[in-house]
């Protein structure tokens, strides 16, 4: 279990998506699983309650997150 903060800008990096808000943020507590395989494959899954807000709206919801990656060089 861990505290988490997520912040996202309203401007798209790729493409021409148009968001109504200039930012989006959430703060809450998540429970999850994080593993790194011996050959470097890494994944993380998280879920938990959070408080979300932007310029126009706010409220409580469920935060879900997933991350896949590859560790290029492991430290020994």
N, C-alpha and C positions, 0 to 999 in steps of 0.2 A: 504494500500500500504506500502511495506517495502523493504529495501535493503536485499539482501541475498548473502551468499557465500557458495558454495558446493565444498568439496574436497574429492576425493576418491583415495585410494591407488590402485596400480595395482596388488597387491597380494591378492588372494582369501583366505578368512577365512576358508571356508568349500569347499572341493573338490580340483580338480587339474586344474582349469581354467587357461589358459595361455593368458595374455593380452600383447599386443605389447608395451604398454607404462607403465612406472613405477608409473604414477600418472595421474589424470584427475581432472580439476577444472573448475568452472563456477562462474561468478559474475554478478548480475543483480538486477532488481527490480521486485517484484511479487505483485500480488493482490490475496487475498484469503479469505477463510472462516475457522474459527476455532470455534468449539463448544464442550462443555462438558455437558453431560446429568446429571440430578440429581443423577442417580444411578452409575455414574462413567464412562460411555462409552464416549470416546473422538475421534474426527476426525478432520483432517485438510486437506484442498485442496488449492493448490497454482498454479498460472500460470503467466508467464510474459517473457519479452525479457531478454536475457542474453548473455554474451560473454564467450565462452568456449575455453579452451586451454589445451594442453598436450605437451609432448616433441616434437612431430612431426607436429602438426596441430593446427590451431586456427581459430575462426570465430564466427559469431553471430547465434543465434537460439532461440528456445522457451524452457523455463524451465517449466516442469510439475512435480508436487510433490503431493503425497497423503500419509497420515499417519493415522493409526487406532491404538487406544490404550485403556487402561483401567486405570483409576485413582484408586489406591487401597485405599488411605486414603485422603479425602478432608480436607484441613485446614479450620478452621472456624474463 
